[in-house]
Amino acid sequence: MRNYILRRLLILIPIMLGVSFLTFAMFRMIPGDAAVLRCQLGCTPEVLEDLRHEMGLDRPWYIQYRDWVWDITKPVVHHIGPVPIPGPRFDLGHSLTESRLPVTTELDRRLPITGELLVVTMIMALLLGIPPGVISAIRPGTPLDWLARVGSVLWLSIPSFWLGILVIAFGVSWFNWTPPQFGRGYVPFLDDPWVNLQQFFFPSLVLALAIAAAIMRLTRSSLLEVLGNDYIRTAWSKGLRERTVVMRHALKNALIPVLTIVGLQVGALIGGSVIIESVFNLNGVGKYVLEAILRRDFFVVQSVVLLFAVAFVTANLVVDILYGWLDPRIRYG
Amino acid sequence: MAESTYWNRFWRRRISRRAVLGAGAVGALGAASAAVLGCNGGGNGNGDGNGNGPDGSGTPVAGGNVTEGRLINALGIDPHIDLTGLDIDVLMYAYLYSWNRFTEERVMNNLATNLETPDERTFLFTIRPDVVAWPKGPAAGEALTSTDCVESFKRRGTAITAPDKRFPKRIERYETPNDTSFNFYMNRTFVPAVREMANPTWAIVPAKVLDKYYSLGQTAFGNGPFMLKEFRGSERIVLERHPNYFLKPRPWLDTYTYIVITESSSLLAAFRGGQHDINGAVLTKSTAQEFIDDAKYKVSQAPSLFYPVIHMKMRDPWRDIRVREALDLAINRKEIIDVIQDGEGNYNGPIQWPQFKWALPQQEIRDFYPHDPEKAKALLKEAGHPQITAKVKYPEVPGAPIIADIVQLIQSQLENVGINLQPDAVELGAFIGNTLLPGNFDLAFFPNLPYDEPDRPLSFYHSKGVTGSGNWTNYSNPDLDKLIDAQSEEFDEAKRIDLVQRAQRMILPEHGPQLTLTGGIQYFARRSYVNLGPADNELETPVPGAVYGPAGADVWTDKR
């Protein structure tokens, strides 16, 4: 298992290189750059050139890419307290906008927000997806099953950004309520848990519904299939209670494909967070990258896409490891 | 700071076991949902906006906080360089003087007490001795001097990203005979400089601050009515009262807070929900109506200087003046006002209508732009282009669906005369970089920026382009160039008005290369307890002689 994890982690290196290069290349194919957007309409060609020079955008593309990668990977010694620890420099560059802020500084501020959004969303998705899926599978054809299936189709069909806007609009119209971050910005959990939960409840719920619907449908079909197996029939014939048959014998096996879809949904979740953070005014990484794309802030986009790629690969690695826990027959050589 | 945290409050209280268990149950989804909606919590304490204070006609009272919702991120607040935080800069820095956009005249209510111009190239300022820097930073508490003015002018003039450097480039030399006399001499007359010096980018920053800080993008040490307390440009900006501001007892407010919400519907929802006192985004009349009808709010209005325009590339078929005139005749400007601008607005000539001093009389413009589809068809036929198919590129600006709305309306109007427009939405960055600046279009539609000086709007018709940035349309008219250049050097106002109007009358019959359309009215809403000061005028229509104080100093609230 250890070797497997190590191999998977090593695979991250070419993946990160590939992702960063593709992002770099594709982003430079889009017309317009940060210099043009800062200069706007009254910019003379000379000023534009000066600005490109100041931003380093007048260098050949391969030099820009090489320097960016080198700034991230350059070996340095970090000092954590008195302890010197060698490692890569992790300098992701700085914003090309007026702020000139280092990307790592912004990420330090924004990662906790996106991280919390993703974690709360995933918890909600599992809570809203698996129990209805199980109920639907063990009571097929009943009104409960029908309700769960119709609900899942509904949540899959509704775009999350639209639902988000509806939540805000109805919150204001009916309850004169808007999320707290609209009036005071982000409040960390440790500063005020109650306000923090209010900030994340609806964005997470809106994001979670579509994922929960997919999980529910897969749980239902997977559990239905498992419930038809011989060993389940044997369990019934032993006179075991329904809860034992379903929860102990059937569900664990049925969850393997569900786990796969959960891993893959991390990508959708990251994509969804880009819009939902904007709608709910959460200053997370998703909103950061969306604004950076509009402003052609190359280093920010490259860095965040890289980060998302790492998050996606890592999440799927965790899923792979969990397979072994769910089904002891699965072993990685 | 520590006293205000949740945990301090939590541990100070005596908490029963049941309460702890109850708190744990908060995670339950249903309960949380109901509670979140029911508690109306999390706001900034700005209240319910129930109009419990006077209607703004009372005497200013000191103290309190006003929160403004802001639609765009403040990426930087360096007044000489950054453009996204200029509305914040004006609250933090001193300027030589202010500008009344309605009378289009300078107001000597800031750093300078007097300006003498013995000739058109000499500017002699007398400055106040009591405008002091904030009590923190490299120049803490020190009075602004003429040296600070020189250093600020130099920095503003040489910053790479500073907009429009024509004025600073013409400054030949500076003189500082003493701390309160600031003089500069220009090598060539440039009249728009008079307006420009009151722009937010011409802040006077202490020289000691400029020495110490290469960039003031993320920090500030100013001398205006408010001091920077907290800056998170994409989230929250908090300003606090400058205790030694020269216009004591102003500023009235203790703090002025900005909350950034970049999604326009969310911003408006937050304002409705009581999270902000001032809605920082422009409203249309239809949106503003709910606030006009509600006593909890005050709504002000002002003519909009944003003006939509169509640019034509001077090549076939647009090179033919008959085709350009046909396009002009096919556009129904009244319908644009009725449909897009809620029936309020006027026709724009080359100078937009709210620049009252410079714009051509409205009736003259309206007479010049009749809607005559039949004549348009005849002209197209005569020009050999009875049917034209043309792509019109326009920028996709987040939060501004009105751009696409106008394009669609014009498309339907032109269809009636045989011009088949094919709208092509281009992402904003690509629109500027790949469409407009390189002149890569047949027709381009965009909302032009608000200008309150005639030089900029006219420069769109100059062969050198906007401030010399290049000719996007290939249009060239040497006679017009001479007039545009002449007005920028004519110091006598009456003569300049004449030049500006002659230039406009030369542009109109050309029907290009930039077609102006209409300009509407924009609305701003705020809670009724927020007062913008003695110069506050509910309609904000032009008031000759009205004196507008330095920004922010006169804002007060009776909400406690």
Chai-1 contact restraints between the chains, C-beta under 6 A:
chainA,res_idxA,chainB,res_idxB,connection_type,confidence,min_distance_angstrom,max_distance_angstrom,comment,restraint_id
A,P31,B,A430,contact,1.0,0.0,6.0,A-B,restraint_1
A,P31,B,G433,contact,1.0,0.0,6.0,A-B,restraint_2
A,P31,B,N434,contact,1.0,0.0,6.0,A-B,restraint_3
A,G32,B,G429,contact,1.0,0.0,6.0,A-B,restraint_4
A,G32,B,A430,contact,1.0,0.0,6.0,A-B,restraint_5
A,G32,B,G433,contact,1.0,0.0,6.0,A-B,restraint_6
A,G32,B,N434,contact,1.0,0.0,6.0,A-B,restraint_7
A,V36,B,I432,contact,1.0,0.0,6.0,A-B,restraint_8
A,V36,B,G433,contact,1.0,0.0,6.0,A-B,restraint_9
A,L37,B,G429,contact,1.0,0.0,6.0,A-B,restraint_10
A,R38,B,T161,contact,1.0,0.0,6.0,A-B,restraint_11
A,L41,B,V466,contact,1.0,0.0,6.0,A-B,restraint_12
A,G42,B,P163,contact,1.0,0.0,6.0,A-B,restraint_13
A,G42,B,D164,contact,1.0,0.0,6.0,A-B,restraint_14
A,G42,B,V466,contact,1.0,0.0,6.0,A-B,restraint_15
A,G42,B,T467,contact,1.0,0.0,6.0,A-B,restraint_16
A,G42,B,S469,contact,1.0,0.0,6.0,A-B,restraint_17
A,C43,B,S469,contact,1.0,0.0,6.0,A-B,restraint_18
A,T44,B,G468,contact,1.0,0.0,6.0,A-B,restraint_19
A,T44,B,S469,contact,1.0,0.0,6.0,A-B,restraint_20
A,D50,B,I160,contact,1.0,0.0,6.0,A-B,restraint_21
A,L51,B,I160,contact,1.0,0.0,6.0,A-B,restraint_22
A,E54,B,I160,contact,1.0,0.0,6.0,A-B,restraint_23
A,T97,B,L75,contact,1.0,0.0,6.0,A-B,restraint_24
A,E98,B,L75,contact,1.0,0.0,6.0,A-B,restraint_25
A,E98,B,G76,contact,1.0,0.0,6.0,A-B,restraint_26
A,E98,B,D82,contact,1.0,0.0,6.0,A-B,restraint_27
A,E98,B,G217,contact,1.0,0.0,6.0,A-B,restraint_28
A,S99,B,L75,contact,1.0,0.0,6.0,A-B,restraint_29
A,S99,B,G76,contact,1.0,0.0,6.0,A-B,restraint_30
A,R100,B,G217,contact,1.0,0.0,6.0,A-B,restraint_31
A,I165,B,S265,contact,1.0,0.0,6.0,A-B,restraint_32
A,I168,B,S266,contact,1.0,0.0,6.0,A-B,restraint_33
A,I168,B,A269,contact,1.0,0.0,6.0,A-B,restraint_34
A,V172,B,A269,contact,1.0,0.0,6.0,A-B,restraint_35
A,V172,B,R272,contact,1.0,0.0,6.0,A-B,restraint_36
A,V172,B,G273,contact,1.0,0.0,6.0,A-B,restraint_37
A,F175,B,L37,contact,1.0,0.0,6.0,A-B,restraint_38
A,N176,B,G273,contact,1.0,0.0,6.0,A-B,restraint_39
A,W177,B,L37,contact,1.0,0.0,6.0,A-B,restraint_40
A,W177,B,N40,contact,1.0,0.0,6.0,A-B,restraint_41
A,T178,B,A269,contact,1.0,0.0,6.0,A-B,restraint_42
A,T178,B,A270,contact,1.0,0.0,6.0,A-B,restraint_43
A,T178,B,G273,contact,1.0,0.0,6.0,A-B,restraint_44
A,T178,B,Q275,contact,1.0,0.0,6.0,A-B,restraint_45
A,P180,B,G42,contact,1.0,0.0,6.0,A-B,restraint_46
A,F182,B,A270,contact,1.0,0.0,6.0,A-B,restraint_47
A,F182,B,Q275,contact,1.0,0.0,6.0,A-B,restraint_48
A,G183,B,G43,contact,1.0,0.0,6.0,A-B,restraint_49
A,G183,B,N44,contact,1.0,0.0,6.0,A-B,restraint_50
A,G183,B,Q275,contact,1.0,0.0,6.0,A-B,restraint_51
A,R184,B,N44,contact,1.0,0.0,6.0,A-B,restraint_52
A,G185,B,E235,contact,1.0,0.0,6.0,A-B,restraint_53
A,G185,B,R236,contact,1.0,0.0,6.0,A-B,restraint_54
A,D191,B,T5,contact,1.0,0.0,6.0,A-B,restraint_55
A,D191,B,Y6,contact,1.0,0.0,6.0,A-B,restraint_56
A,D192,B,Y6,contact,1.0,0.0,6.0,A-B,restraint_57
A,V195,B,G42,contact,1.0,0.0,6.0,A-B,restraint_58
A,Q198,B,V36,contact,1.0,0.0,6.0,A-B,restraint_59
A,Q198,B,G42,contact,1.0,0.0,6.0,A-B,restraint_60
A,F201,B,A32,contact,1.0,0.0,6.0,A-B,restraint_61
A,F201,B,V36,contact,1.0,0.0,6.0,A-B,restraint_62
A,S278,B,E263,contact,1.0,0.0,6.0,A-B,restraint_63
A,V279,B,E263,contact,1.0,0.0,6.0,A-B,restraint_64
A,N281,B,I261,contact,1.0,0.0,6.0,A-B,restraint_65
A,N281,B,S266,contact,1.0,0.0,6.0,A-B,restraint_66
A,N283,B,S234,contact,1.0,0.0,6.0,A-B,restraint_67
A,N283,B,E235,contact,1.0,0.0,6.0,A-B,restraint_68
A,R296,B,G429,contact,1.0,0.0,6.0,A-B,restraint_69
